[in-house]
């Protein structure tokens, strides 16, 4: 079995990855709790609040659901612009990667874990490095590819 792709991660791919990790962690839980608390405070105190306090409440209500995702997207655009096209092949012997002038051969025992998110599959070499394979490049092979990866990692 062989899976081969040539792609470049877009700002949206990087943004989605960042948002999965923000809202899939304790930081995301704190963001949701803070936002719910501020929305509640806004409803309770709106009538008695002065103009400055109302502006602060509106800003606080928008901080995590609007401002943070926009800031993360801005950072993702910069990362995507700096990224290079990646050619990657997954086969029985391992993973073969070409990015720019660099080449890398990775054996299956070097893969620490894989993760499936709604819009992508992640292949981790360690806790911070790996490959993001968006569903837009995997297309109809997404399920077969994920099964192939899980079989290779279990061996």
C-alpha positions in Angstrom: 0.0 0.0 0.0 1.3 3.4 -0.9 -0.1 6.9 -0.3 1.6 9.9 -2.0 0.7 13.5 -1.7 2.1 16.9 -2.8 0.7 19.8 -0.9 1.2 23.0 0.9 -0.5 23.8 4.2 -2.7 26.8 4.0 -3.4 29.4 6.6 -6.8 27.8 7.2 -5.1 24.4 7.9 -2.8 25.9 10.4 -5.6 28.0 12.0 -7.8 24.9 12.4 -4.9 22.9 14.0 -4.3 25.8 16.4 -7.9 26.1 17.3 -8.2 22.3 17.9 -5.4 22.5 20.4 -6.6 25.6 22.1 -10.1 24.4 22.6 -9.1 20.8 23.3 -7.0 21.8 26.3 -7.4 23.4 29.7 -6.8 26.8 28.1 -10.0 26.3 26.0 -12.0 25.3 29.0 -10.9 28.5 30.8 -11.7 30.5 27.7 -15.3 29.1 27.6 -15.8 29.6 31.3 -14.5 33.2 31.1 -16.7 34.0 28.1 -19.8 32.5 29.8 -19.1 34.4 33.0 -18.6 37.7 31.1 -21.8 37.2 29.1 -23.7 36.6 32.3 -22.1 39.7 33.9 -23.0 41.7 30.8 -26.7 40.7 31.1 -26.8 41.4 34.8 -25.0 44.7 34.9 -25.8 46.3 31.5 -28.5 48.6 32.7 -26.5 50.0 35.6 -23.2 50.2 33.8 -21.5 53.3 32.6 -20.2 53.8 29.1 -16.6 52.7 29.9 -17.8 49.6 31.7 -20.1 48.7 28.8 -17.2 49.0 26.4 -15.1 46.8 28.6 -17.9 44.2 28.8 -18.3 44.2 25.0 -14.5 43.8 24.6 -14.4 41.0 27.1 -17.4 39.2 25.4 -15.5 39.3 22.1 -12.1 38.4 23.4 -12.1 34.6 23.1 -14.8 33.9 20.5 -13.8 36.7 18.1 -10.5 38.4 18.8 -8.4 35.3 19.7 -9.4 33.4 16.6 -8.6 36.4 14.4 -5.2 36.8 16.1 -4.5 33.1 15.6 -5.5 33.3 12.0 -3.1 36.3 11.5 -0.3 34.2 12.9 -1.3 31.2 10.7 -1.2 33.4 7.6 2.4 34.3 8.4 3.3 30.7 9.0 1.6 29.5 5.8 3.4 32.2 3.8 6.8 30.9 5.1 5.9 27.3 4.4 7.1 25.2 1.5 5.5 22.7 -0.8 5.8 19.2 0.7 5.9 15.9 -1.1 5.2 13.0 1.2 4.9 9.2 0.6 3.7 6.7 3.1 4.5 3.1 2.2 5.4 -0.2 3.9 9.0 0.9 4.7 8.1 4.2 6.2 7.5 7.9 5.4 9.5 9.6 2.7 9.5 13.4 2.7 10.8 16.1 0.4 10.5 19.7 1.3 12.4 22.3 -0.7 16.0 20.9 -1.0 15.7 18.7 2.1 14.8 15.0 2.1 13.9 12.8 5.0 13.3 9.1 5.5 11.3 8.2 8.6 10.8 4.6 9.7 7.5 3.6 11.3 9.1 3.1 14.7 10.0 6.8 14.8 6.3 7.8 14.7 5.1 8.6 18.3 1.4 8.8 17.5 -1.3 9.8 15.1 -4.4 11.8 15.7 -7.5 12.3 13.6 -9.3 15.6 13.8 -12.5 16.4 11.9 -10.6 18.2 9.1 -7.2 16.6 9.2 -4.9 13.7 10.2 -1.8 14.5 12.3 1.3 12.3 12.3 3.6 13.1 15.2 7.3 12.5 15.2 7.5 13.8 18.8 5.4 16.1 21.0 5.9 19.2 18.8 6.9 18.0 15.3 5.0 16.1 12.7 2.9 16.4 9.6 -0.5 17.9 9.1 -2.5 16.2 6.4 -5.7 18.0 5.7 -8.8 16.2 4.4 -8.7 18.4 1.3 -5.5 16.5 0.0 -6.6 13.1 1.3 -10.0 13.4 -0.4 -11.8 10.0 -0.5 -8.7 8.2 0.8 -9.1 9.7 4.3 -10.6 6.6 6.0 -8.3 4.1 4.2 -5.2 6.2 4.9 -6.1 6.5 8.6 -6.6 2.7 8.8 -3.2 2.2 7.1 -1.5 4.5 9.6 -3.1 2.9 12.7 -2.0 -0.6 11.4 1.5 0.6 10.9 1.8 2.3 14.3 0.5 -0.8 16.1 3.2 -3.0 14.7 
